[in-house]
Amino acid sequence: MPDPSPSPTRLSGTVVHGAGRGRGLGFPTANISPDPGADVPPPAIYSGWLARPATGAVHRATISIGTNPTFEDGPRIHTEVYCHDTSDDLYGEHVALWFVARIRDTIRFASVDELLLAVKADVRRSEALLDSAHGCRVRAAVLS
Ligand SMILES: Cc1cc2nc3c(=O)[nH]c(=O)nc-3n(C[C@H](O)[C@H](O)[C@H](O)COP(=O)(O)O)c2cc1C
């Protein structure tokens, strides 16, 4: 999804309970159950905005769509969001993810430490992408 598109990719869903591992790892994630019939982007790590209609807030986010191969979670595709700027509990909220850019493929890491290093780098990259002209255009679309 590298090219700035006039209508950004958007995915809506409800925040549900995940394996509960993220908080212990230092990056709590909101696990999204996509709305029925939703078009889920292909597995990868993405930068994007998380919009909360319930509060009107729009949060900076890094998104993982994949099977969590490092933890051998099985074949189910998880949609997980790390919000950079809030630790609010989002359980039960209906939210929308607005994708800004694809960052990398999902990797099966040999250790949790390697995953943590990659997540830190992803968040740094995501911050820059959110602040880019394209990131700001997508945010304007969220607010319109
Ligand atoms: C920015 C980011 C990048 C991630 N990258 C990977 C990855 O490359 N490989 C992987 O197995 N899991 C990856 N994950 C998913 C984590 O394994 C998952 O969020 C963690 O195990 C917590 O899962 P839980 O919320 O269901 O407890 C990533 C998660 C985030 C937020």
PDBQT file of the ligand as one rigid body, heavy atoms in Angstrom, charges set to zero:
ROOT
HETATM    1  C1  LIG A 201       4.048  -3.650  15.554  1.00  0.00    +0.000 C 
HETATM    2  C2  LIG A 201       3.866  -5.130  15.690  1.00  0.00    +0.000 A 
HETATM    3  C3  LIG A 201       4.642  -5.994  14.940  1.00  0.00    +0.000 A 
HETATM    4  C4  LIG A 201       4.487  -7.371  15.067  1.00  0.00    +0.000 A 
HETATM    5  N1  LIG A 201       5.273  -8.203  14.313  1.00  0.00    +0.000 NA
HETATM    6  C5  LIG A 201       5.155  -9.545  14.479  1.00  0.00    +0.000 A 
HETATM    7  C6  LIG A 201       5.988 -10.429  13.723  1.00  0.00    +0.000 A 
HETATM    8  O1  LIG A 201       6.747 -10.034  12.827  1.00  0.00    +0.000 OA
HETATM    9  N2  LIG A 201       5.900 -11.756  14.004  1.00  0.00    +0.000 N 
HETATM   10  C7  LIG A 201       5.040 -12.257  14.930  1.00  0.00    +0.000 A 
HETATM   11  O2  LIG A 201       5.029 -13.454  15.140  1.00  0.00    +0.000 OA
HETATM   12  N3  LIG A 201       4.196 -11.451  15.629  1.00  0.00    +0.000 NA
HETATM   13  C8  LIG A 201       4.232 -10.099  15.410  1.00  0.00    +0.000 A 
HETATM   14  N4  LIG A 201       3.402  -9.273  16.093  1.00  0.00    +0.000 N 
HETATM   15  C9  LIG A 201       2.287  -9.838  16.868  1.00  0.00    +0.000 C 
HETATM   16  C10 LIG A 201       2.700 -10.213  18.281  1.00  0.00    +0.000 C 
HETATM   17  O3  LIG A 201       3.176 -11.525  18.281  1.00  0.00    +0.000 OA
HETATM   18  C11 LIG A 201       1.444 -10.104  19.178  1.00  0.00    +0.000 C 
HETATM   19  O4  LIG A 201       0.970  -8.754  19.174  1.00  0.00    +0.000 OA
HETATM   20  C12 LIG A 201       1.751 -10.500  20.613  1.00  0.00    +0.000 C 
HETATM   21  O5  LIG A 201       2.057 -11.865  20.644  1.00  0.00    +0.000 OA
HETATM   22  C13 LIG A 201       0.575 -10.228  21.563  1.00  0.00    +0.000 C 
HETATM   23  O6  LIG A 201      -0.543 -10.973  21.187  1.00  0.00    +0.000 OA
HETATM   24  P1  LIG A 201      -1.916 -10.828  22.037  1.00  0.00    +0.000 P 
HETATM   25  O7  LIG A 201      -2.346  -9.399  21.987  1.00  0.00    +0.000 OA
HETATM   26  O8  LIG A 201      -2.902 -11.723  21.321  1.00  0.00    +0.000 OA
HETATM   27  O9  LIG A 201      -1.629 -11.262  23.422  1.00  0.00    +0.000 OA
HETATM   28  C14 LIG A 201       3.520  -7.903  15.970  1.00  0.00    +0.000 A 
HETATM   29  C15 LIG A 201       2.726  -7.017  16.720  1.00  0.00    +0.000 A 
HETATM   30  C16 LIG A 201       2.882  -5.650  16.588  1.00  0.00    +0.000 A 
HETATM   31  C17 LIG A 201       2.009  -4.727  17.395  1.00  0.00    +0.000 C 
ENDROOT
TORSDOF 0
